[in-house]
Amino acid sequence: MKKTLALLTTTLLLSACASFQQSGDKANAGAQDQKSAAKSAAANRKKAPKAKAQQQEDALPAVELSEDILYKVLTAEIALQRGQWQSAYVTILSAAQQTRDPRLAKRAAEIAVVARQPAEALVAVRLWTELAPHSDEALQNYLGLIMLSDSVDEIEPLLTQRLADAAPQARGPMILQIQRLLSRAKDKQASFAILQKVTQPYGDLVETHLALAQGAFSVGDTTYAQREARAALKIKPDSELAILTAAQVAPDTKEATKLISDFLRKYPDSREVRIAYARSLVEQKNYKDARAQFEALLKEDGEDPTTLFALGVLSAQTDQLKDAENYLQRYLQVLAAQPEDDRDPSQAILLLSRIAEERKDYDGALRYLDQAEPGTEGYVNIQVRRAQLLARKGDIDGARKALEAAQSESSTDGEQLQLIQAESLLLRDVNRNQEAADVLKGGIERFPNNTDLLYDYAMVLEKLGRFDEMEKTLRRVISLAPGNQHAYNALGYSLADRNIRLPEALELIQKAADMAPQDAFIADSLGWIQFRMGKLEQAETQMRRAYALRPDPEIGVHLGEVLWTRGKQDEAKQVWREVQAKDPGNEVLKSTLARLNAQP
């Protein structure tokens, strides 16, 4: 259970605390760009005169709605309804050119976009931008389409003019917006060259250097990026966005961490930077220090759900389960008090359930699951978890009913498949193999080409001794998924275990080993077929390698038998004792010891 809990908490930490630095992930810096731009824009709106805060309106042409124009618009819309987008587009675009009305140009662009015709859409948007030069909507559409084309250089004059016309206090946020737009271009180098040109007159702005740092980083010029990040910090030493950018473009994680920690010593109230620092510590698996950073954040805002969740996961990761439970319960209370928050509580509920299971409180674990509401994103996962807990209590029928109820809430094929596999696994774990086979067979009737269901079905057929059907099913998996090493291995191992068609078994297992040379179970199969073929020295070498890769009980039983057969009884007994300590009720060990008349 502790191993399962550790795996779960590690997964949650990685998903909840994504890295802010290196590995090409610029999510945090991008988020900070948006936040900084939003704050700057808000501040500027407060400071600027009312007239300047409003977008300049473009005058509409003094054109009367003549019968000819009305006829063109109506016929175009009728043509569009009949699926004739080309006719509608040409007619509306012609009317826009005739009247010089930006609204008609916009409509022509919409028609082309809906028809998925980017070239035609770009023609219409160019006209729209020309007729409404101050329209942010036109500009955004124009830039978006240009990013998909090969003529990105044509926007340079437009961007230059927009920056020149902007109010001084609006230029910084606009530069950051321009950098994000240019980052979407297919030709990264060309877009970076444009960014350099259009921002050249504004070297005194911190945003200019931040945009250039991001742009340089996106084209792989880390030296340039680091220089621009330092320039931004020189202009504004307390800038959270600047230090986060500097950390992002730093040469390695160690340098990034030092930059952030030094900054926090000078500016301890920098919340966003502290969050980034905590996330970087999580990435480095320094959970103790990461927890200290999140605790400092919680002192500033005791109701912050992100911090509460992170502390809950970190506490579970470090086996401080009582603290984990308290933090996660507070997290759920905060979410319940904020119904407008769209976070999915299922991860916290699942972790609380596992914590309760860790102390053998199965009823408590089930009560936590009761907090999940039908229709929520993680509801099906929670019902699978409920079934597992009921099965652990011995209530297999209750577990199956829980899964059956979850089927009515599942809305995707993926969820349906998950429920089928979960039910079959519950039944296989208690050796109700015929019922498991029936469940899987029903699933295959619904999803006939699903290789996961077919593979599981083959494994149940083997337990039932229906080897011909098992082989037919595995060969179907191989036919549908020729790269599925597990199917080759399973078929080869089954032949080897029954001591039949050994050359064919060796060929199948060797093919699986070639596909996945580090897979411990495939290495075990390879050792086992060598053992069956009398190649005892090779078998021992292969089995030792498999057991070193993964000290699984079944691999240990096989290694022990090979050693026993080679006359290394004392070493075999030692391995079997290790297996017995890990899994006292292991049936493979019991049957092997009985067959060899051996004692561990």
N, C-alpha and C positions, 0 to 999 in steps of 0.2 A: 504493500500500500504506500509506503513512504517513497518508493521509487516512482510509482504512478503519480503521486502528489508532486514530486520534484519535477517530473516531466511536464505536468500540466502547468505548474507555476512558471517554469522556464519559458514555455510557449507563450503564456500570457504576458510575461515580461517583455519578450521580444516583440510581441504585437503591440503592446501598450506603450512601450518606451523605445520607439524607433530612433535610430542614430541620427544625429544632426550633422555628421561629418563624414568625409571620405566616401569611398565606395560609390561615388557618382550620385548619391542621393541628396537632392537639393530641396527636399520638402520643407524642412524647417526654415531655411533661409527664405524660401518663397513665401511661406506663411508670414514670416516676419516682415517681408516686403509689403505684403498686403496690409498687415496691421499698422506698420509705420506709415504707409501711404494714407490709410484711413484716418489715423490720428492727426497727421499733418493737414490733411484736407479739412478735417473737422475744426482744427485750430485755426486754419486760415479763414474758414467761413465766419468764425467768430470775430476775427480781427479785421477782415476786409469790409469795405463799404458794401452795402446791400446790392447796389447796382452791379458791382464787379463779381459778386458771388453767384450771380445767375448766368447761365449760358447765353451767349449772344444768339439771338434769333435770326434765322435767314429769311429774308423777305420772299414771299410767294409771288409769282408772275401775275400781272394784271391781265388775265386771259378769261374770257367768258366761257361758260360751259355751253358750247355750241352743239347743234344737233349732230354734226360730224364727229366731234370728240365723244359725245355721249354714246353714239352708235358704236364707235371703236371700242370703248370700254366694255359695253354690254356684250358685244359679239366675242370679245376676248374672254370674258368670264364664262360665257356659254361654252365656248370651245374648250376651256380648261375643265369645265365640269364633264365634258364628253371625253376627256383624256387626251385632248389635242394640245399639249403644252407648247409645241413649237409655234403653232398659229397664234396662241394667246400671248406668248412672249414677244413675238415679232410685232404684233399689233400694239401692245402696251408700250413697248420700247419706242416704236415709231411715234406714238402719241406724246411720249415724254420728250422726245427730240423736237417735236413740233411745238409743244407748248412751253418747254423749258420748266416744267413742273416737277420738282424733286419727288413728290408723292407718287407720281406715275413711274419714275425711275425706280423707286423703292419697290413698287408692286412688280415691275418686270424682274427685279432681282429675286424677289420672293418666289415667283413662278419658276425661275431657273434653279433655285436652291432646292425646292420641293421635288423638281424633276431630276435632281442630282446631276446638274450640268454646270460644273464650276467655271468653265471657260465663258459660257454665256452669262452666268451670274456676275463674273468679274467685269464684263463689258457694261452691264447695267449699273453695277455699284460704282464704277468709274464715273459714269454720268451723274449718278446720285451725289457723289462727293463733289463733283464740279458744280452742281446746281445748289448744293447745301454745304458750303465749305466749312461752316461752323458746327455741323451736326456730328456729335460724338457717335451716334448710332451708325451713321454712314461711314465714319472713319473706322470704327471697330470692324464693321463688315468688310470694308475695303482691305484693311490690314490682314484680317483672317483669311480672306481668299488669296491675297498676294503670297501669304506664307505657304500656300499649297502649290504655287506656280513657280516657274523658273525665272521670273522677272522681278525679284525682290528689290533690285536696285532702283526701280521706278518710284519707290515710296520715299526715298531720301529727301527730295525737295519738299514733299508734303510734311514730313516730320520736322524738318528744319523750320518751315514756316509756322507750324503749330507751336513749337517751342518759342519761337520769336514773338508770337502773338500772345502767349500765355502771360498771365499776371506773374510777377516775380515769385510770389509765395506759392504758386501752383506748379512751378517748373520742376521742383524736386520730385513730388509724387508722379508727375507726368513722365519724367525720365525713367523711373522705376517701372512704370506701366509699359513704356516703349521697350525696355529691355526684356520684359516677360513676353511681349508680343513677338519680338524678333527671335527669341529663343525657340519659337515654334517653326521657324523656317527650315526648309529642307537643306539649304546651303548655309551651314552654320558659319563658315568663314566669311561669306559675303555679308551675312546679317551682322556679324561682329564688326566688320569694316564700316558698315553704315552706322552702327551705334557709336563707334569712335568719332566719326565725322560729325554727326548731329549733336553730340554732347561736347565737342571741342570748345565752344565758347563759354562753357559753364563749369570750368575747372575749379571754381571756388565753392561749388555745392558738394556736400557730403554724398548726396544721392548719385552724382555723376561718377564718383569713384567706386561706390558700391555697385552700380550698374556695370561698370567696366570690369570690376572684379568678377562678377557673376558671368558676364559675357566671356571673359578670358578663360574662366574655369570650364565653361561649357565646350570650348574648342581645345581644351587640353593644355593651355598655356598657364601652368600653375605659377611660374615665376612672375609673370605679368599680373596675375590675379592677386598674389600675395603683396606685390608692390602697391596695387590700387587699394587693397584692404588697409594697409598701413597708412596710406594717404588719407583715407576716410577717417581713421582713428585720430590722426593728427589734427584734422579739422574739428572733430567732435569726439573727444576722448571718452565721454560717457555714453556714447551711442550703443544701445543694445544690438541694433541691427548690424552695426559695423563690427563689433566683436564676434558676433555669430558668423558673419561672413568670413572674418579672418580665421576663425576656427575651422570653418568648412573647407577653406582652401589651403589650410596648413599642410605641411609635407607629411605628417604622420599623426597618429592619435595622441602620442605623448606630447607633442608640441601643441596640439589643439587643446588638450586638457590643461596644460600649463597656462595658455593664453586665457582660458575661461576662469581658472581658479585665481589667477593674478587680478583679473578684472573684478571678480566678486569681492576680493579683499578691499579694493578701492571703492566699489559701489555695491555694498551688500544688499541694497534694496532692489536690485535689478531682477525682478521675478522671472522674466522670460529667459534670461541668461542662466539663472539657477535651475530652471526646468531643463534646459539643454544640457547643463553640467550633470544633473542627476541622470539623465538619459544616457549620456556618454559613459558614466560609471556603471550603469546597468549593462551596457554593451560590453564593457571590459570585465563583467562578472564581479565587480567590486560592490557587492550588495550592501555591505555594512555602511560604506561611505555614501552610497546612493540613498540608503534609507535616512541617513542623517540630513541629507539635502532636502528630501521630501518632508521630513519632520519640520525643518526650518520653514518650508513653504506653507505647511499646515498652520504654523503659528500666525502667519500673515492672514490666512483665510481658512478658518476651520471648517468651512462648508464646501470647499472646492472638491467636486466629485472626482476629478482626475487624480488629484493628490491622494485622496482617501483610497481610491482603487489601487494606485501604485503602491501605497504603504501596505495595503492588505496583501497584495501579491508578494511583495518583498518579504514581509513577515512570514508568510507561508514558506517561501523559498529558504529562509534561514531557520525553519522549524520553530518559530515563535508563534505557535498556532493560536494561542489565546488572543494575542495582539492582532493577528490576522483576522480572526473572527470579529473582533470589536470594530476594526477599521471597515471591514466589508459590510457589517450590519449598518454602520453609520452611512456608508456609501448608498446602500439601498434606501435608507430613510431620507437622504437628501434627494435622491431621484423621485421618491414618492411625493415629496413636497414640491417638486418642480415638474408637473405633468407636461409642460411644454418642452422639456428636455427629451430629445429623441434617442438617447443612449439605450443600448440593449443591456438589460441587467442580467442576462442569462449567464455570462461568464462568472459574475460574482456569486450567483446562486449555485452554480455547479461547484465552484471552489469551496463555498461554505458547506455544501453537501459532502464533499470529499474530506473536509476537516472533521466533520461530525463522524463520518465513517472511520476515520483514523483512530478515534477513541471508542470504536465499536458501538456508537450510538446510531443504529440504523433508523430508528424511528425519528430521531432528530434530523438525520440526513433527509428523510422523506418529507418532513415538515418544511425544511428549507425549499424543497422542490415545489411545494404547494404554493409558494409565492409567485411562481411563473404564471402569466396570464395567457390563455389560448390566443393564437393569432400573432404573438410576438415572434421576432426573428429567430430566436433560439429555442422555441417551444418544443420542436421535435427532438432536438438533442437532449433536452431535459427529460422528456418522456422515455427516451432510451435509457437515460441514467436511472430513472425511476424503476424501469424494468430490471435493470442490473441489480439494484438494491433489493428489490422484492425476491429476485432469484437467490441472492446471497442469504436471505432469510429463509429460503426453502420454499417460497411461494411461487413456483414456476407458472402455475395457471394464472395467478394474479399478474405476474410479469407479462404474460402473453396478452392479457386483457388490456394492460396499459399500452402496449404496442399497437394493439388493434384500435384503441381509442385515438392514438396519435395519427393513425392513417387518415382519419377524417379531417385532421388539421393540416396534414401535409399537402403542399400545393405544387410540388415539382417531382419529376421522375427521380431526381437525385435523393430526395427525402424518402420516397417510396422504396427505393433500393436500399437505403440505409436501414429502414425498418425491417425489411425482409431479411437482410443479413444479420441484424441484431437478434431477431427471433430465432433464426437457425442456430446462431452461436449459443444462445441460452440453452437450447435443446441439446446441442452437441456436448456442452459442458457437463450435462447430467446423463449422458449416454442414451438419450431418447433420439437415437439416430434415425429411425424410420420416420418419425414425425419431422425431424429436421430436413430429411430428404423430401418429404411431401411439401414443406414450406418452400424449399428452394425450387422444386419442380414447378410449383405454381408461379413462382417469380420468373422462371425461365419462359413459361408460356406467355407472360406479359412482356418480357424483355429477352427475346430469344438469342440475341447476339451479345449479351452482356458477359464479358469474359470473367468478371469477378464472381458472378453467380454460378457460372459454369464450373469454375475452378472449385468453389466451395462445395458444389454438388458432387464433383468427382471425389473430393476428400471424404464426404459422407458415404458415398458408394463403396469406397475402399473399406471403411469401417464395417460396412454391412456385408463385406465379402463378395460384392457384385463387381468383380474385377473386369469383366468384359465391357460392362457399361462404363466403368470408370475410365478405361483406356479410350473408348470411343469418345467420351466427353473431353478428356484431356487433349486428344488429337484435334477435336473441334476448336479448343482454345488456341492450340498452336496454329491452326489454319487461319483463325480470325486475327491472332496477334503473334506473328512469327518471332517477335522480339521478347516474348514473355518467358524469361528464364525459369520462372517457378514451375511452369507447366512441363518443360523438358525435365527438370529436376525431379518433380513429383512422379512422373511416369517412369523415369529411369530408376529412381529409388524403389518404387513399388516392385519392379521386375527384380532388382537386386535383392530386396528383402525376401522375396519368394524364391530366390535362387534359380530363376529361369531366364533364358534368353540374355545371358550375361554380356556377350559382345554388343548387343543392341543397347542394353542398359548403360554400358560404359560410353557408348557413342552419344546417347542422350544427355548423360550427366556431364560429359566433357564439353558438350555444346553449351550447357548452362554455365559451366565454370568459365568458359571463354567469355561469356557475356558479363558475368559478375564474379571476377576472381577473388574479391574480398568478402563474399557472402559466406558466413560460417556454416550455414546449413548445407549449402551446395558443396563446400569443402568436405563436410561430414559425409555426404552421399558419395563423393569421389573416393574417400577413404574406405567406405563400406563396400563399394563395388570391387575395389582392389582386394579387400579382405575376402570377399566371396570368391574371387578368382585365384586366391592363394598367393597373392603378392603381398606377403605379410610386412616386409620391411617398408615398402612404399605406403602400405595402409597405415602403419604406425606413424610415419612422417606426416602423412596427410591429416590423420586424426589429431595429432598433437597441434598442428597448425590450426585446425578448426576450433579446438578447445581453447587455444590461446586467443583466437579472434573473438570467441564468445563462449564462456564457460557455462553453456546450457546443460541442464541435467541429462537430456537424451544424448547429446554429443558425448558427455562424460561416460554414460553407460557403454556406448560403442567403443570409446577409447579403452575403457577398462577391459572389455571383452578381447580386443586386439592384443592388449598387453598380457592378459591371462593366457591366451593361445600361444603367445611367443615365450611363455615361461617366466614372465615377469609378474608373478602373483602378488608380491608385496606392493609393488607400485600400482597394480590393478585395484587392490583392496583400498589403497589410499584414495584413488580417484573415486571409487564407489562410495567411500565414506563421505567425501565432499558432496557427492550427489545426494546422499541420504540426509545430510545436514540441511541442504537447501530445500529438498522436496521429499519429506519422509514417506509420503504415500505414492511415490512414483511407480506406476504399474510396469513400465518397461524395465526398470531396475529389478523389481520383484520377479518378473518372468525370466529375466536373464540369469539372475542368481540361482533360481530354481533349476533352470535348464543346465547350468554349469555345475550345479551342486556346490556352490561356493558361498562363503560368508564374507561380508565386508570387514 
